[in-house]
Amino acid sequence: MSLNEKHGITELSFLTQCYIAVFHDCYAALHNEIPGRIWKKDFSQFSKFVRSRGLGYLCQDLPQLDTVLLNGLSSGKVVFTRPMFGRAHKPSFLKGLWQRIFDVNGVLLSNADPTAIFFIRQIACLAKKANITRDSDHLEKAKYDGFIGTEKDLRTPTKRWSTDNLYDSPVTAVCMSDFCPPGLFATDDERQYYSQQGDKYAYYQGVFDFLFHNFDIIEVERNSVLTDSYGSYRMKHGPGATHKTSRYTDKWAPRKYSRGLDHILDLFPTHDLLCASSGRETQASRIVFVPKDIKGPRLIAAEPVMNQYFQQGVYSFIKNHGLRQSGLDKVVDFTRQDLSKDLALRASIDGQISTIDLKDASDRLSLYLIERVFRSCPKFLNFLMSCRTPLAQLEFEEPILLKKFATQGNAATFPLQSITYAAISIATIMYRRGYKIGRSSILKASENVRVFGDDIIVPTEHYEELVSNLSSFDLVVNKEKSFSTGFFRESCGGDYYRGYDVTPIKIRQVNLTSPESYQMLIDVSNDAYRAGLWHLSDALTRVFPYRSRKDRSYPLVRMSNRYIQGGGLFTYGCTWNSHLASRWDAELHNLQLKHWFLVAKTRKVKRKPLSRAIEQQLRDITSPDWNPSRIQRSRLFSNVGWR
């Protein structure tokens, strides 16, 4: 039983209270422009559907309004269809807001109200991402079947990357032109077309070879030390669970390791220790389902522990060295989503830049594409494939030999897809502009291009060609989230229309089942406060277990204060927390407040001697603060105390 249910608050009642608060905020902002009788009619219709449809209406039906709205903003004309808009195909729900955006014929107004756009999107998307799961077995099976279907759609790689002898055979001579072979019974016109397409893909291959040939600066020869001249290749263990371990297990003493890692472990003096302490086996990543929304869970994979360790090194290498060496550091930055948001904001003003979103991007990043994009750096490519897990397995099912590079959960997937999509975007622009392949041409083509994972931003003039190229590489463009016409743009969670931020607040955490969930709800409350949704911000705080109706147990902090100690609530006014108990600390000479906050408690775990030796060798630890006998793990707990 969740803490919400313990306090008499169900998922439906909680979300309904939040929607009522949004209606209050909408009425407060536009009560002078829209008559009160229209608001009453909207609220009556909303209440009717909530009683009849429940969570399905909030999490599945209402988000369709956002799809209709964005299609109208993009095409310039909205199409109202049943059942959301009645028989007359005109908006009956939120009619006052729709009339401030489209005329009676559904044509977009030249002076469409950004505030009305924001509130329609807010009402439509408030519960779109709520982590509510229903019929989990049925949804998990559907998700797994989709995973298998995607795998069948991908091309089979040219080389057998699951073999144990990666370094004993060179990378097969492959080319991007392999993507468009003519059929056996092709006509002369078809052969001419495929010949032209082959020339185009051969040009793309030249761009990829030029971008990534310096990736082989990393030395991966046998009996040598795994380093690079910039000292930027750093491996580590991540915080999450792996194939046969939890987040609290000592990962430095694996019982088994994958056969493919022999080529990497030979580079370290601890290889003999690992061989003596653990056996070799063909390991598969463990497919797991994590909650996402009411439509179903998200499918990820828990990687084998040592594979994950070296995958983190690939991420570090690309981030600290690969981007700079290839010249993609002007296009890709793994730590700054704000750069993509700023460019999307600018694009919403003049429409000269388009945004592209890919569907199932990580699951469709095929080995067939990877071996061609990185063919000019065979050492890096072989190292990449050595730490990759070629098999994936769902519990009680047979292992699957993957044709994709990896599932979500592989630490190298995000950086690899980012630089791959960036390279495809730059190659497309260079070919259309007729540039010769070179560093200066790449810099010119990189202007107004940004890539963050599967979010791509390119000049609008190259949008159609890039979409066509991505589709030919087995990638699927999400047309509902890609925008090239009109003045709406979306990237990295930022939504903009004509220079106005119209990003809706989305509630993801519904069940307060952990201390982290309290903090997440506080963050959403602060986001609502920042957006001017005062009633929604207050409604979110009412479900906190550490807040009574008369006395809140959270401090107030100014909006300009970036550091919030203990999870405070934003305010524009006075921050004198008179509602909290206070005392003067004579030793520290400061005023302390009694309020709720998160505290990290550390648990010490005993370690085996072999684990200590392996960590010290692999990490080359020289710090005097390192404790070789125990490994510390921390967890967050709720606390009400003096701070």
N, C-alpha and C positions, 0 to 999 in steps of 0.2 A: 504494500500500500504506500503510495507516495505521500509526501508531506502535505500536498494540496488536499488530498482526500481526507487526511487525518484532521485537517482544520475545516472540514466541511465544504471544500471548494473543488468542484469537478473541472475537468478540462473545458467542457462546454460552457459552464457558468463563468469561468475565468475569462475565456475569450469573448463571451457575450458582453461582459462588463467592459472589456477593453474596446469593443466596437461601439458601445454606447458612449464611451468617453470620446472616441474619434468623432462621432456625430455631434457631440457638444462642441468640440474644437472647430469643426467645419461650420456649424451654425454661428459660432462666435466670430469667425473670420468673414463670413459672407452674409450675415443676417440683413444687411442693408440692401444687398443686391438680389437676394432670392426670398420670396414671400414665405412666411412661417407655415402656411398651409401645405406648401410643397414639401417642407422638411417633415411635417407630421405624416404626410402620405408616404414618404420614403421610409420613415421609421416604422410605420405600420406594416408596410410590405416586408421590410427586413425581419421584423418580429414573426410574421407569418411563416416565412421560409425557414427561420431558425427552429421554430416549433415542429415543422414538418420534416425538414431535412437534417437538422442537427449539424454535426461537425462536417458532414459532406458539403453542406452549403457554404460554410465558412472557408474550408480549406481547398475545395475543388471547384465549386460553381462560381463563387465571386472572382477568383483569379482569371476567369474567362473574360471578365470586363476589361482587365488590363490588356489582354491580347487584342481585343477589339479596338481599344483606344490606340494602342501603339501602331496597329495596322492603319488606322485612320490618319494618325499623325505622319506616318511614312508615305502613304499614297496620296494624301490630300482629300480623301473621301472615306467616310465611315459607312460600313454596311451593318445595319441592325438586323439580326436574325433571331428567330425563336430558339429556345423558349425564354431567353433572358429579356427580350424586348417586346413580347406580345405579338398579337396578330397584325397590327398595323406596321410592324417593323420600325417602330419609333421608340425611343427610350421612355419607359414608364418609371423605372427606378433611377433615382438621381437625375431626374429630368432637368432640374434647375442648373446642375453642373454641366450636363452635356450641351445645353443651349448656349453656354458661354464659350464653347469650343467649336461647335459645328452649327451651321444654319439648318433650316427646316428640311433641306434636301440632303443633308449629311455632308455638305462641303465644308472643308476646314476654313475657319475664319482667319483673315489676315492678322487680326489682333486677338487671337485665341488667348484666354486667360491662363497663365501658368499656375495660378493658385487653384483654379478648378481642375486642371490636369493633375496637380499634386494630390488633391483630396480624392479624386476618383481612383487614382493609383493606390492611395493609402487605404481606402476602404476595400479595394480589391485584393491587396497583397498583404494585409496585416497578418493573416494566419496562413499564408501560402507555404511558408517554410517551417511551420510548427512541427516539432518532432513527435508526431502522433502516428502510431502504427496500428493497423487493423489487419486481421487475417494474415498474420506474419508468415505462416507456412506457405500459403498460396502466393503471396507477394514475393517471397524468397525464391520459390520455384520459377516464377515468371522472370525474375531478375537473372537467375542462373541460366535459364533458357535463352534469354537475350544475350548473355555473355557468350554462350556457345554459338549462337547465330552470328554474332560479330566475328568470332574466330573463323568461322567457315567462309565469311566474305573476304577475308584478307588473302593476299597472294602468298604463295609458299616461298620462303627465302631461297636464294640461289645456293647458299652454302648450308651445310648441316652444322649449325652452331651448337648443337647438343653433343657433338663429339668431344672426346677427351683430349685430342691432339690438335688444339687450336694453333699452337705456335709451330707445329711441324709442317703445316701446309699454309701457303700464302693465301691472301684474300683473293677470291675468284675475280677475274676481270669482268666487272659489271658496269652498266651505264644506265643513265636515266632514260635513254631512248628505248630501253626494254619495256617501258610502260605502254608503248603504243605500237606493237607489232601488227603488220597487216595480216588479214586472214588468209587461209590457204586458197580460197576461191575469190579473192578480192579482185575487183575490176581495175582498169588502168587509172580511172579517176580516184578510186579509193587508195591505190598504191601511191599516187602522187600526193594525196592528202597526208597519208601516214609518213611519207618521206619528208614533207614539210614539218610535220609534228616531231619527227625524229631529229631534225636539225634544231628545233627549238629546245627539246629536252637535252640534246647534246650541249647546247649553250648553257643550260642550267647546270649540267654536270661540271662544266668548266668553272662556273661560279662557286659551286660547292667545293671543288678541289682547291681553288685558290683560297677560300675562306678557312679551310680546316687542315691544310697541309702542315701547318706549324703545330698542330696538336701532338705530333709525334716527337716533339722535343722531350717528352717524358720518356725515360729509359725503362724498359721492361724486359731487358735481357736476363737470361738465367745467371744466377750467382752474382748479381749486381744489386746495389742498394736502390730501393724505389724512391727516387727523388727527382726533382726537376730544378732547373737553374734558378727559378724564382722562389723556391722553397714554399710553394703554395699548395702542395698536395698533402692534405691532412685527413686522416681517417679517424673515425670515432664510432662509438655505439650511441644509437638514438635512445630517446626516453620511452618509446612505446614497446609493446609486446612483439615478440618474434615468433618463429614457427613453433618452437617447443619451449618457450620461456614466457614468463610474465614480466611486467615492468619492474618487479622487485627481485628478479633472479640475477645472480651474478653471471654476466654474459661473457666474462673473460675465461671461462672454463667450459667450452662446449663439449658435449659428449660425441657429437658427430659433426663432420663438415663435408661440404659438397666436393665431388671429385674434380670439378672444373677449377676449384681454387688451388689445386696443386701448382699451377703455373704461376700463381701470385705468391703463395706461401713459400716457394723455393727462394724468394728474394729476401727472406727474413731468417735470422739465426734461430728463431723459435720454431722453425718448421719441424725440427726433430722432436721438440717437446709436444707439439700438437699431434704428431703422428703416434707418439708413444702413449698419449693420454686419451686420444679419441680416434674413432674409426672413420674411414671414408665410406660414403654412400651417395647414391643419387637422390638428392633431396628435392622435394617439391614445396613450393610456397603453399601456405594454408589459406584457402578462401574463407573469408568470414564476412558476415553481414553486420553493418552498423546502422543504427537508426538515422533516418534522414527526414522523411515527411510522410504524410498520409498516403501518398502514392506508392510507397515502398521503401525498403532499406537501400543503403549504398553498399556495393560490393567492392571489397578491398582484399588485399592479400598480405598475410604476415610472412615476411621473408625469413629464411634461415639466418641464424644469428651472425655467422661469419660473413655471409654474403652481404647482409645489411651493413656490416662494419666497413667493407670495402666500397659499397655503393655510396656511403657518406663521403668517402674520399673522392669519388668521381664528381659528386656535387661540389665539393670544395675546390677541386681542380678547375672545373668549368667556371665557377664563380670568381676565383682569385687570379686565374691565369688565362683560361680559354677565351673569355669574353674580350679581354684586352688584346690578346695575340691575334684573334680573328677580326678585330675591328667591330664586333657586335656590341661593344660596351655602350655605344651611342643609341642602341635600339633596345637592349635587354638589361634590366636591373632586377635581380631577384628579391631585393629588399624594399623596393619603392613602387608601390601601386599608385601613389599620388601622381607620378609622371604620366601614367596612362589616363588618369582621371582629368588632369589638367588639359591634356590634348583632346579628350572627348568633350570637355567644356568648350574649348575653342572651336571644335568642329560643329557644335550645335549652333554656333552663331552664323557661320558663313556656309556650312554644308560642303566645304571643299575636302573634308576628310571623312572616311567611313570607318565603321567599327564592325568587326567580324567575330562571331562566337562559334566555336566548334562543338559538336555533339559527340559525347563519348571520346574525347580527344586522346586520352591515355590508352584506351582500349583499342584505338584504331591506328596507333603509331606502330606500323608494321616493321618487322625485321627486313623485309624486302626493301623498304624505303631507307632504313637506317644504314644498311650495308652499302647503299649507293651514295648517300649523303656524305658518309665518312670513309669512303674508299681510299682517299688520299692519305689517310693516317692509319695504316693497318695495325701498328702496334697499339695505339689507343683503342682501336675498334676491337682487337682481340682481348685487350684487358677489360674493356667494357662488357664483352660477352662472357668473360671468365667469371665475373662477379654477378652476372645475371642468373636468375633461376629459370631454367628452360621449362620446368613443369609446374603446373598448378593443380591443386586437388581440393575438392570439397569433401567433407566428412562422409564416409560410407560410399564414396564414388571413386571411379578409376581416375588416375592422374591424366591430365591433358597436356599434350605437347604444344606449347604456345607458338603461334605465328606472329603474335604481337611482341614488341620488345619487353613489356612488363605490364602488370596491372598496377592500380593505385596501391601504394605501400612500398614500392621500390623507390629508394631515396634518389636515384638517378633519373627517374622518369620526368619530373618537373623541369629540371634544367635542360634535359635532352630535348624535350618537346619544344621548349621555348626557343632554343637556338635553331632547331630544325625548321620551325614555322617562320622564324625570322629570316633564315637563309632562303626559303622558298619565296617569301615576300620580296626580298631584295632582288633575287634572280628574275622574278616576274617583271619588276619595274625596269631593271637594266635592259632586259630583252626588248621591252616595248619602246624604250627610248633609244635603242640602238647603241648602247654604250659598249666600249671595249672593256674587257675584263681587266681590272686593276684596282688598286687601293683607292685612288681618287674617285673612280666611278662608283665604288661601293659606298663611299662617304656621301656622294651626291644622291644616290638612290635611297640612302638611309634617312633623308630628311622627311619629317612628318610620318615616320614609321615607328611603332612601338609594339612590343610583344611581351606579354606576361602570361605564361602558361598557354591557355587556349584562347586568350583575349588578344585579338590582332587589330591594329589600327594602321590603315594605309590611305594614301590619297584616293579620292573618289574615282578619278579617271582610270585607276587600275583595279577597281573593285571587281568587275565582272570577270576579267582575265584571271585574277587571283582565285576567285571562287571556282572557276573552271579547273584551274591547276590543282587546287586542293582536292577537288572531287576525283580527279584522275589519279591521285595518290592514295586512294581508298579512304580519304577523310570526308566527313559529312559536316556541311555547314548548317548551323541552326538558323534557319531563315527567320524564325520568330524573334531571335535576339541579335540579328545582324541588320545594320541600318546604313543605307547609302543614299536614300532620298529623304526629302523633308528636312526638319531641323531637330529631330530627336536623336540623341546619341547615348550609348550605354557602354561602359567599360569598367571592369574591376570593381563592380558594385556601386559605381557612380552613374546616376541617370540625369540627363540634362536636356532642356528644351529652350532654345533661343537664349542661351546664357544663364538660364535659371536652373537651380538645383531642384529637381522633382523626384528625388530618391525617396521612396516610401520606407517607413520604419517597419521592420518585420520581426515578429516574435518567434523565436526559434525554441526557446526553453519554456515548456509548459509545466512540466513536473519538477517540483523542487525536491530533488532526491539527493543532492550533494551540496556541500559548501560552495563548490564552484558554480552551481546553478544559481545560487543567490547572487553572486557577483555578476553573472551574465545578465540577470534580470535588472540589476542596478544599472549596468551599462546601457541596456535598452531604454530604461527610464530616463537616463541622462541624454541619450540620443533624441528621445521624444521631446525633452525639455529644450534641447538645443534647436530643434525644428519648430518650436512654438506650439507643440501639442501639449498644453499644460494639463488638461484633463486626463489624457492618456498617461502622461508621466506620473500623475498622482494615483491613477487606477492601478498601475503596475506596482507601486510601493505598498498598496493595501494588502497584498497577499504575502508580504514578508512575515515570517514567523516571529521575528524579533522587533516587531513594531506594533504597538497598541494604538487604538483610536485616539487616545489623548496624548501619547508621548511617543515620538519617533526615536529609535535608537541608532540613528545615522546622522553624522555631522553634515553640515551644509558647507560647500566649498564654492568659490567663485569660478565662473566659466574660464577665466584666464589662467587659473591654477592647473597646470598640466599634471602635477603630482597629487594624487588623491590618496591620502593615508587612510586605510581601512575601508575604502569603498564609500566615499561620501556622495551626497546628492547635489547636483548642480543648482546654482541660484544666481540671479543677476543682482539680487539685493544684498542686504547686510548679512554677513557671515558670523555674527555673534550668536553662538549656539546656546541660547538661553534655555532651550528645551532639554538640554542634556545636563546631567550632573557634572559638576566641575570641582577641582581641587588644585591647590598650589603645591608643586613638588619643590620642597626646600633644597633638595640635593641638586636637582637639575636646573632649578630656577626657571621653571616654565609652568604654564597653566595646562593641566591635563583634563581631558574629557572622558567620560565613561560612555562607550558606544560599542557597536558591533564591528568586528573586523575579522579577517582571515589570518590564521596563524599556521605556519608550517612546522610540523613536528617531525623530527628526524628519528628514524629507526636504524640501528646499527646491525649489520648482518655479518656473521662470521664468514671468513673466506678460507679457501684451501690454499696451501703453499704454491701449488702449481699455477693457480689463478693469479696470484701476486707476481710470480715470475713472468708469466706471459704478458701481463699488462705493462710491467716495467720495461720489458724488452720492446714491445710494439710501440709504446708511447715515449720511450726514452725519457723516463721520469727522473728529474734531478731536483725537484722542489723539496725543501726540507719539511714542508707542511703535509706532504703526502703520507697517509697512514697505511702501511702495507698490510696490516692485520685485519682491518674491518672496512667494509664499504657502506656508505651512508645512503639511505633512501628517505625521502621526505614525502609527507602527505599533508594536505590542507584540511584544517578543521575550523569550525565556527567558534567564535569566542566573543563574549561581552566583557570588556575590562577597561582599564585606564590607559590612555595613550595621549 
